[in-house]
Amino acid sequence: MQITVDMTLCESHGQCVFAAPEIFSFDDDDRLVHEASPPDALLDKAEKAAAVCPVRAVTVSPASSPASSPAAS
C-alpha cells in the first residue's frame, strides 16, 4: 500500500497518529511524518487513520507493482 499525506491540507490534529502510531508520528518540531509504504498488515489501521483525518489529508492506495508501471514496458 501507499500512504500519501497532503501537507497543504494537514493541520496536525494528530488523529492519524492516534489511529495508527505504527505509521504516523510527529517529529521534534511537531511536524507530521509517516511511513509511505507500510506493510500490508497495517492496511486496516491506515484506512482508519485516513477516515478519522478531519481535513481528509491522508490517502491510502494500493502499491503500484513494477510490472504495471509504464517504465517496465
N, C-alpha and C positions, 0 to 999 in steps of 0.2 A: 504494500500500500504506500501511497504517497500523501504526506501531510503538507498542506500549504497554509500559511498564515498571511493574510493581507495586513501588513503592518500600518498601512494608511487608515485602515478601519479599527485596528486593535486599540483598545483603551485601557489595557492592562487590568481588567476586572479580576482576572485570576480564576475564573470559573473552570477553565480548561485545566489549570494546574490542580485544582481540587478533584476534577473528574478523572484525570489521567496523569498522575505525577511521574509515571514511568516515561512519559513522552514530553511533557511540558514543565518548565520551571522558569524562575526569574534569575537573572544574573545579579552580580553585585551592585549594578546600577538600576535594579528593578525593571530591566527590560526583559520581555518575554523571549525565551529561547525554546526551541523544540527539536526533536529528532525528526528529520524529514522523511526517513524511510524506516519506521519501526517494524518489528516483527509482526507478521500477520496475526499472531496470537493476541495482539493488543487491539485488534480491529474493533471489538465492542466498546472498549474504553475510548478509542479515538473517535468513534461515531458519537458517543455520549458527550465527549468534550466539544465536538462541533455543534451538537444540538443545544448545549447549555450556554454557548457564547452569546451574550446579549446583543452583540453587533454583527453576528454571523461572519466573523473574520476567519474562522477555521474551516478549511475544506479537506475532506478525506476522499481520495480517489484510488482506484486500483493502480498498482505499479505497472508501468509500461514494460512489456517484455522486449528484449533486444530484437527478437525475431519480427516484431510488429513495427519497429521503428523504420522510417524511410531510409536511414543510413545503412541499414542492414541489407537492403535490396541490392 
